[in-house]
Structure formats: C-alpha cells, structure tokens
C-alpha cells in the first residue's frame, strides 16, 4: 500500500472491499488519526466487514458510483479500486461467475438486483448478445457465439454455467491458452452489473473527492477499464475559437498518470489469477 498512502492521518476509500484484503492492509498503515471507508454491494462482503474491529473503519453497502452520497469534495487522501472479481465469488458455484463450476446463470454482485445472466441469455436478441461479448469481452468470435446461444435456447433452455460454457466452447474456432469461455463470461458479468457505467461515474466523481497530492490506485483486468481510467484523468481538449488549433484546456485540477504496473513473477506464483492485472497510480497535482 506504499503507492496509495502518503498521509497516514488522512481519509481513504476502498471502493471494492471484496473479502477485505486491501482494507486490512490499508488499516495497518494508517495512524490512530487515519480513517478508512470501504464500499461493496455483496452481502457476503458485509458479513466479513463486521469482523473488522477498528474505531476508524466504516463499511457501507453501496455501489462505488454512489460516492457522492458518502464522501465530501477535497476530503480523500487516497482511493483504491480493484476491478476484479474476488476469489471467493469465483469459488462459490451458486454465484454463477465460474465457467468451471456448475451453477445458476446469475453473476450479480448485488443479490437484490433484478437483472441476471439468465435474463440476458434467455431474452436478449442475437445482436444484443454479440454486442455485449464484443464490447465488454473483446471476443473476436462474438457473432458466432451469440448465434449458437440463440439456436440452442430455441431448442432447450440453457440452465447453468457449464451448459453455457460448453456452447461457447463449441462455437469457437480460434484456439487460445485461456479457457474458450473466459472472455464471454467476463463480458456477461460486466453487462449484468453495469460495471463500465458505474466505473465511469465513480472515476469522474473521484476527481473532486481527492485532496491535492491525493492518489487513486486502480487495478484493472480489462483493457477497456484501463483506457477509461487513463482517458478520464487526461487533460481535456477544447477548441476556443474557430480555425485555431486544438489546445489543452487550462483546468484547475491536473493529474499525473503512471505507466502500467504489472504483477511480478513472484506475485503471480502466489496468486495465478493476478496474471492479467494491471495497476495505475493517478495523483492529483
């Protein structure tokens, strides 16, 4: 957490509590004056948070896009966003995130939410499904997969994650090292939970929440997420007068964006799921 914490007395926000790994590490680094707020929508995360006994820690069950409701402007010394799915969620078949374990077509972070993966698979058009797979998963064979999904559902209902994974596998012609369903399951999860829309909203609002020299550390697992983070904090381009060249707008808040930081071989050996993780540090100047 060295890259995040510069003021041990400051207020910090963990936007994605998960199972509390990052939260616990942040708390270890803070002084008795430092404070931490953690967000998560998952009921299981809330139960884990109840076991953290720290006078300066507060857990809020909410989506990080609702940051305005809980955090004032110019108040945060640092923010952490981990865009990945927590390992326990992947390991719980009943959540429907894994293509290697039999479970319902669910994929919801918030169990009270209405839209599930099953709704998409059963009711969305072939074009809508293909768009989701391409936009959120960068799946090159999105149209082939969507076509086969629609064909199969017309014959029999697609009931579980293993059935869906097998359909995706049979539609694929391009061989890769990863499981054939990896990108499609990622895309469906992102669509179910409106992950990109929520990330965009959160990042825009973080601009005003950070104090001067405050930092955002964001861990992404998808090139689209990383592009959004990078573009959000880049200086905006503006045309001041007709026929004049484009110039950078003179804005009051500017940000320093680090290059991508990838996990070391040692980190990957300890946690193989981290192999596709990319981290950026964004500092408010």
C-alpha positions, 0 to 999 in steps of 0.5 A: 500500500506504499503507492496509495498512502502518503498521509497516514492521518488522512481519509481513504476509500476502498471502493471494492472491499471484496473479502477485505484484503486491501482494507486490512492492509490499508488499516495497518498503515494508517495512524490512530488519526487515519480513517478508512471507508470501504464500499461493496454491494455483496452481502457476503462482503458485509458479513466479513466487514463486521469482523473488522474491529477498528474505531476508524473503519466504516463499511457501507453497502453501496455501489462505488458510483454512489460516492457522492452520497458518502464522501465530501469534495477535497476530503480523500487522501487516497482511493483504491479500486480493484476491478476484479472479481474476488476469489471467493465469488469465483469459488462459490458455484451458486454465484454463477461467475465460474465457467468451471463450476456448475451453477445458476446463470446469475453473476450479480454482485448485488443479490437484490438486483433484478437483472441476471445472466439468465435474463440476458441469455434467455431474452436478449436478441442475437445482436444484443448478445454479440454486442455485449461479448464484443464490447465488454469481452473483446471476443473476436468470435462474438457473432458466432457465439451469440448465434449458437446461444440463440439456436440452442435456447430455441431448442432447450433452455440453457440452465447453468454455467457449464451448459453455457460454457460448453456452447461457447466452447463449441462455437469457437474456432480460434484456439487460445491458452485461456479457457474458450469461455473466459472472455464471454463470461467476463463480458456477461458479468460486466453487462449484468452489473453495469460495471463500465457505467458505474466505473465511469461515474465513480472515476469522474466523481473521484476527481473532486473527492481527492485532496491535492497530492491525493492518489487513486490506485486502480487495478484493472483486468480489462483493457477497456477499464484501463483506457477509461481510467487513463482517458478520464484523468487526461487533460481535456481538449477544447477548441476556443475559437474557430480555425485555431488549433486544438489546445489543452484546456487550462483546468484547475485540477491536473493529474499525473498518470503512471505507466502500467504496473504489472504483477511480478513473477513472484506475485503471480506464483502466489496468486495465478489469477493476478496474471492479467492485472494491471495497476495505475497510480493517478495523483492529483497535482 
